[in-house]
Amino acid sequence: MNFKKELLDKIKSNSELVGILGLGYVGLPLAVTFSRNGINVLGFEKSDKKCDMVNTAENYIGDVKDQDLKEVVKRGLLKATNDFSRIKECDVLIICVPTPLDKFKKPDMSYIENSCIDIGRNMKKGVFISLESTTYPTTTENVMKPIIEKESGMVCDKDFWLCFSPERVDPGNSLYKTENTPKVLGGLGADATEIGVALYNKVIKEIHPVSSPRAAEMVKILENTYRLVNISLINELALLAGRLDIDIWEVIDAAKTKPFGFQAFYPGPGIGGHCIPLDPFYLEYIAKKFRFDLTMINSAGCIDNIMPHRMSVKINFALNRKKKSVNGSTILFLGVAYKPDINDERESPVLKVMDEVARKLGNVMYHDPYIPEVTTEEGRSYTSVELNDDLIEQADCVVFATNHSVFNIKDIVDKAKLVVDFRNATKGIQAPDKIFKL
């Protein structure tokens, strides 16, 4: 039987069943994108709650439109299950599971490995398998392939095909979504690349094939290492600028008038999200296996790690100027999401600043219209308080930690006793004795 021809024919006729393992920030938008193009999708999710929510069209991902989810579920194009034996029904399997780091910044590969075990034990012959979870170069070849071959008894590039195609999700981005963000794809062999291009071309406008899975894996790491290094650089320069009594945002605005050779990056309390603080350290991990030290990544990571502490020092400095201490003062943080206008606090540096302030016996409070409750890295739990005039006026210090567009900056500054601004939210507002910037 010619498995490749059979699968390509199914893809051409829209009769393939796509299985997506993991229905989180990457998996659910991808599942809805395929379904909206008339392709049947079966989502595999270990969380019973998420399965029930998908099957009742109850949306839990901000980048998915409620109406789109309702439509594809109503039409029967998208279903979710926690029965992984149904993998055998699928012609295509796409892995979108988490790839966290442990506290020593070592990759936790258990989610990918367990997905490969489930696939190997249940899949049929002639299946195309794509990994979208961020990982280090050589994962597809040296981790996935051996597990799937062992569990299935099948041979890669004969009985099934493997590729790596990194997710490029940017939560809250109103312009670039799954379907219009160019897709990089590296197959383990020419047939895998051909099948992958045929599949993804149906739902994504631009596909960019590369020579191998390890090249595609490196692409994803490069993208976010570039951002880590540049944001860490501007954070370090911002700390120096503060000592020199220079407004770093004024400097950046002037520098970006140069029409070539400069791209603006902006300082903040640290780097958050599911990519930039984590992805470069996958590369650092594999580099050590090849006896190679990535000093640039290490240095950038050190700067990023120190920023929340430096922000707590800034709060302490501002309070001291008002003859107050952190101990006993009420510090109100505005925003805990890692970027504006999203409901995602993963790796948010604001939570680390809150821990630092709490350890100094400050009374920590926060308001975030998108995030009703949080638990910090050190295990402290907080609930978002209602933002009103009394709260702002009574706080000893108001911190603009995330620059959500719903905040009335001028009004808050007018009512606050003291403001610490991590994000240049107060740009253009003149209150030198009240506002302290990063």
KAUR-V338510 format. One record per residue. RES is the residue in three letters. SS is DSSP state (a for helix, b for strand, c for the rest). NEAR is the number of other C-alpha atoms within 12 Angstrom. Layout:
res,ss,near
RES,SS,NEAR
RES,SS,NEAR
This chain:
res,ss,near
MET,c,10
ASN,c,14
PHE,a,23
LYS,a,29
LYS,a,17
GLU,a,20
LEU,a,34
LEU,a,28
ASP,a,18
LYS,a,26
ILE,a,33
LYS,a,19
SER,a,18
ASN,c,26
SER,c,23
GLU,c,32
LEU,b,34
VAL,b,44
GLY,b,49
ILE,b,48
LEU,b,46
GLY,c,39
LEU,c,43
GLY,c,37
TYR,c,35
VAL,c,38
GLY,a,42
LEU,a,48
PRO,a,40
LEU,a,44
ALA,a,45
VAL,a,48
THR,a,36
PHE,a,38
SER,a,37
ARG,a,32
ASN,c,28
GLY,c,26
ILE,c,36
ASN,b,34
VAL,b,45
LEU,b,45
GLY,b,50
PHE,b,41
GLU,c,36
LYS,c,24
SER,c,19
ASP,a,17
LYS,a,18
LYS,a,27
CYS,a,30
ASP,a,23
MET,a,27
VAL,a,43
ASN,a,32
THR,c,22
ALA,c,30
GLU,c,25
ASN,c,29
TYR,c,25
ILE,c,30
GLY,c,27
ASP,c,33
VAL,c,35
LYS,c,23
ASP,a,22
GLN,a,16
ASP,a,29
LEU,a,35
LYS,a,25
GLU,a,27
VAL,a,35
VAL,a,33
LYS,a,19
ARG,c,21
GLY,c,23
LEU,c,34
LEU,b,41
LYS,b,39
ALA,b,40
THR,b,29
ASN,c,27
ASP,c,23
PHE,a,30
SER,a,21
ARG,a,29
ILE,a,39
LYS,a,25
GLU,a,25
CYS,c,34
ASP,c,41
VAL,b,47
LEU,b,46
ILE,b,46
ILE,b,47
CYS,c,39
VAL,c,36
PRO,c,33
THR,c,33
PRO,c,31
LEU,b,28
ASP,c,15
LYS,c,11
PHE,c,13
LYS,c,21
LYS,c,23
PRO,b,28
ASP,c,26
MET,c,25
SER,a,20
TYR,a,28
ILE,a,35
GLU,a,30
ASN,a,26
SER,a,41
CYS,a,38
ILE,a,27
ASP,a,33
ILE,a,46
GLY,a,34
ARG,a,24
ASN,a,27
MET,c,34
LYS,c,30
LYS,c,34
GLY,c,34
VAL,b,47
PHE,b,49
ILE,b,47
SER,b,48
LEU,b,51
GLU,c,40
SER,c,45
THR,c,49
THR,c,53
TYR,c,44
PRO,c,36
THR,c,30
THR,a,37
THR,a,42
GLU,a,31
ASN,a,20
VAL,a,28
MET,a,38
LYS,a,36
PRO,a,23
ILE,a,27
ILE,a,36
GLU,a,30
LYS,a,19
GLU,a,23
SER,a,25
GLY,c,22
MET,c,25
VAL,c,22
CYS,b,31
ASP,c,28
LYS,c,23
ASP,c,27
PHE,b,37
TRP,b,44
LEU,b,47
CYS,b,50
PHE,b,49
SER,c,44
PRO,c,47
GLU,c,41
ARG,c,34
VAL,c,36
ASP,c,27
PRO,c,33
GLY,c,25
ASN,c,19
SER,c,17
LEU,c,13
TYR,c,18
LYS,c,29
THR,a,36
GLU,a,28
ASN,a,22
THR,c,25
PRO,c,24
LYS,b,34
VAL,b,38
LEU,b,44
GLY,b,42
GLY,b,38
LEU,c,39
GLY,c,27
ALA,a,23
ASP,a,30
ALA,a,39
THR,a,36
GLU,a,31
ILE,a,40
GLY,a,43
VAL,a,34
ALA,a,32
LEU,a,41
TYR,a,38
ASN,c,29
LYS,c,27
VAL,c,31
ILE,c,27
LYS,c,21
GLU,c,20
ILE,b,27
HIS,b,27
PRO,b,32
VAL,c,29
SER,c,25
SER,c,30
PRO,a,43
ARG,a,35
ALA,a,30
ALA,a,39
GLU,a,40
MET,a,36
VAL,a,34
LYS,a,37
ILE,a,36
LEU,a,28
GLU,a,24
ASN,a,36
THR,a,32
TYR,a,25
ARG,a,32
LEU,a,38
VAL,a,35
ASN,a,29
ILE,a,33
SER,a,37
LEU,a,30
ILE,a,32
ASN,a,39
GLU,a,32
LEU,a,27
ALA,a,36
LEU,a,33
LEU,a,18
ALA,a,21
GLY,a,22
ARG,a,15
LEU,c,11
ASP,c,15
ILE,c,17
ASP,c,23
ILE,a,32
TRP,a,32
GLU,a,19
VAL,a,22
ILE,a,24
ASP,a,18
ALA,a,15
ALA,a,18
LYS,c,17
THR,c,14
LYS,c,13
PRO,c,10
PHE,c,9
GLY,c,9
PHE,c,14
GLN,c,19
ALA,c,24
PHE,c,27
TYR,c,32
PRO,c,40
GLY,c,43
PRO,c,50
GLY,c,44
ILE,c,45
GLY,c,36
GLY,c,31
HIS,c,32
CYS,c,39
ILE,a,37
PRO,a,37
LEU,a,41
ASP,a,43
PRO,a,43
PHE,a,43
TYR,a,41
LEU,a,39
GLU,a,35
TYR,a,31
ILE,a,28
ALA,a,21
LYS,a,16
LYS,a,15
PHE,c,13
ARG,c,10
PHE,c,13
ASP,c,17
LEU,c,23
THR,a,17
MET,a,22
ILE,a,34
ASN,a,26
SER,a,24
ALA,a,34
GLY,a,33
CYS,a,24
ILE,a,32
ASP,a,38
ASN,a,27
ILE,a,26
MET,a,38
PRO,a,35
HIS,a,29
ARG,a,32
MET,a,41
SER,a,41
VAL,a,27
LYS,a,33
ILE,a,45
ASN,a,36
PHE,a,24
ALA,a,33
LEU,a,34
ASN,a,19
ARG,a,22
LYS,c,21
LYS,c,14
LYS,c,21
SER,c,26
VAL,c,33
ASN,c,22
GLY,c,20
SER,c,30
THR,b,34
ILE,b,45
LEU,b,45
PHE,b,44
LEU,b,48
GLY,c,45
VAL,c,47
ALA,c,40
TYR,c,39
LYS,c,35
PRO,c,32
ASP,c,26
ILE,c,30
ASN,c,29
ASP,c,34
GLU,c,32
ARG,c,30
GLU,c,32
SER,c,40
PRO,a,37
VAL,a,49
LEU,a,43
LYS,a,39
VAL,a,42
MET,a,44
ASP,a,32
GLU,a,33
VAL,a,37
ALA,a,29
ARG,a,19
LYS,c,23
LEU,c,19
GLY,c,29
ASN,b,26
VAL,b,39
MET,b,39
TYR,b,40
HIS,b,36
ASP,c,38
PRO,c,27
TYR,c,29
ILE,c,29
PRO,c,21
GLU,b,24
VAL,b,33
THR,b,24
THR,c,25
GLU,c,20
GLU,c,16
GLY,c,13
ARG,c,20
SER,b,19
TYR,b,26
THR,b,21
SER,c,24
VAL,c,24
GLU,c,18
LEU,c,26
ASN,c,19
ASP,a,17
ASP,a,15
LEU,a,25
ILE,a,34
GLU,a,23
GLN,a,21
ALA,c,33
ASP,c,38
CYS,b,48
VAL,b,43
VAL,b,51
PHE,b,46
ALA,c,46
THR,c,45
ASN,c,33
HIS,c,28
SER,c,18
VAL,c,21
PHE,c,24
ASN,c,20
ILE,a,29
LYS,a,20
ASP,a,17
ILE,a,35
VAL,a,35
ASP,a,21
LYS,a,24
ALA,c,31
LYS,c,33
LEU,c,39
VAL,b,46
VAL,b,42
ASP,b,39
PHE,c,43
ARG,c,35
ASN,c,32
ALA,c,33
THR,c,32
LYS,c,24
GLY,c,14
ILE,c,21
GLN,c,13
ALA,c,20
PRO,c,18
ASP,c,18
LYS,c,27
ILE,b,38
PHE,b,39
LYS,b,42
LEU,c,45
